Amino acid sequence: MTSTRHVQVRRVYDEARPRKDGLRVLVDGVWPRGMKKEDARLDEWDRLIAPSTELRKWYSHDPDRFGEFAKRYRAELSGQEAREVLERLREQAREGTVTLLTAVKEEQLDYSHAAVLKEELDGGR
């Protein structure tokens, strides 16, 4: 039996869509600048699956580095704690929509850690 997963990526600054967003999970390691906690409308904040500060700073959202960034980030996600969070989110996505939230600028979403996470949760590379 195959299971369908519905994982999407949105900016945390965008207005919440309760019927479409499902489980809203912030996947950034630091709190989004200028965002009040009550305005974020989060269900979870999973810092364990955010890229390390060192990796995030090295990458600096340079599209030319995205391939190497994704490789290094996946290596970070292979740790026990991150794997447990990912498996829990996969299970949630089997039951309904999971929305990965990030503060990344709109034009950088396709080259973000959240895009890599979506791919991992959707079943791999």
C-alpha positions as CSV (number, residue, x, y, z in Angstrom):
1,M,0.0,0.0,0.0
2,T,1.4,3.4,-1.0
3,S,1.0,6.4,1.2
4,T,0.6,9.9,-0.1
5,R,2.4,12.7,1.6
6,H,1.5,16.3,1.4
7,V,4.4,18.6,2.4
8,Q,4.6,22.2,1.4
9,V,7.0,25.1,2.0
10,R,5.8,28.5,2.9
11,R,7.2,31.7,4.4
12,V,6.4,32.1,8.1
13,Y,5.6,35.8,7.3
14,D,2.8,34.8,5.0
15,E,-0.7,34.7,6.4
16,A,-1.7,31.3,7.9
17,R,-4.3,29.3,6.0
18,P,-5.8,27.0,8.7
19,R,-7.7,24.8,6.2
20,K,-4.8,24.4,3.8
21,D,-1.7,24.5,6.0
22,G,-2.4,21.5,8.3
23,L,0.5,21.1,10.7
24,R,2.6,24.3,10.7
25,V,6.2,23.7,11.6
26,L,8.9,26.3,11.8
27,V,12.2,24.7,10.6
28,D,14.6,27.5,11.1
29,G,17.2,27.4,13.8
30,V,16.7,31.0,14.8
31,W,13.4,32.9,15.4
32,P,12.3,34.9,12.4
33,R,13.2,38.6,12.6
34,G,10.3,40.9,13.6
35,M,7.8,38.0,14.1
36,K,5.8,37.9,17.3
37,K,5.4,34.3,18.6
38,E,1.6,34.7,18.7
39,D,1.5,35.9,15.0
40,A,3.4,32.9,13.7
41,R,0.5,30.5,14.4
42,L,2.9,27.6,14.8
43,D,2.1,24.1,15.9
44,E,5.8,23.3,16.4
45,W,9.3,24.7,16.1
46,D,11.7,22.0,15.2
47,R,15.2,23.4,15.5
48,L,16.7,20.0,15.5
49,I,16.3,19.7,11.7
50,A,17.6,23.2,10.9
51,P,21.0,23.5,9.4
52,S,23.9,24.2,11.7
53,T,24.9,27.8,12.2
54,E,28.2,27.0,10.5
55,L,26.6,25.5,7.4
56,R,24.0,28.2,7.2
57,K,26.6,30.9,7.3
58,W,28.8,29.1,4.8
59,Y,25.9,28.7,2.3
60,S,24.6,32.2,2.7
61,H,21.8,31.4,0.2
62,D,24.3,31.4,-2.8
63,P,22.5,29.3,-5.5
64,D,25.9,28.3,-6.9
65,R,26.5,26.5,-3.5
66,F,23.1,24.8,-3.3
67,G,24.2,21.4,-4.5
68,E,27.0,21.2,-1.9
69,F,24.8,22.8,0.7
70,A,22.1,20.1,0.2
71,K,24.7,17.3,0.4
72,R,26.2,18.7,3.7
73,Y,22.7,19.4,5.1
74,R,21.6,15.9,4.4
75,A,24.7,14.6,6.2
76,E,23.6,16.7,9.2
77,L,20.1,15.3,9.0
78,S,21.5,11.7,9.3
79,G,21.9,12.2,13.1
80,Q,19.7,10.3,15.4
81,E,17.7,13.2,16.7
82,A,17.1,14.7,13.3
83,R,16.1,11.3,11.9
84,E,13.5,10.9,14.7
85,V,12.0,14.3,13.9
86,L,11.9,13.6,10.2
87,E,10.2,10.2,10.7
88,R,7.6,11.9,13.0
89,L,6.9,14.5,10.3
90,R,6.7,11.8,7.6
91,E,4.0,10.1,9.7
92,Q,2.1,13.4,10.1
93,A,2.3,14.0,6.4
94,R,0.7,10.6,5.8
95,E,-2.3,11.7,7.8
96,G,-2.6,15.3,6.4
97,T,-0.7,18.3,5.2
98,V,2.5,19.4,6.8
99,T,3.7,23.0,6.1
100,L,7.3,23.7,6.6
101,L,7.8,27.3,7.5
102,T,10.9,29.4,7.0
103,A,11.9,33.1,7.1
104,V,13.8,32.7,3.8
105,K,13.0,35.3,1.2
106,E,10.4,34.3,-1.4
107,E,12.9,34.2,-4.3
108,Q,15.2,31.9,-2.3
109,L,12.7,29.2,-1.3
110,D,13.7,26.8,-4.0
111,Y,17.3,27.0,-2.8
112,S,16.6,26.7,0.9
113,H,17.0,24.1,3.6
114,A,13.2,23.9,3.7
115,A,13.2,22.7,0.0
116,V,15.7,20.0,1.0
117,L,13.5,19.0,3.9
118,K,10.4,18.8,1.7
119,E,12.3,16.5,-0.6
120,E,13.4,14.3,2.2
121,L,9.9,14.1,3.6
122,D,8.4,13.4,0.2
123,G,10.5,10.3,0.0
124,G,14.0,11.1,-0.9
125,R,16.1,12.8,-3.4
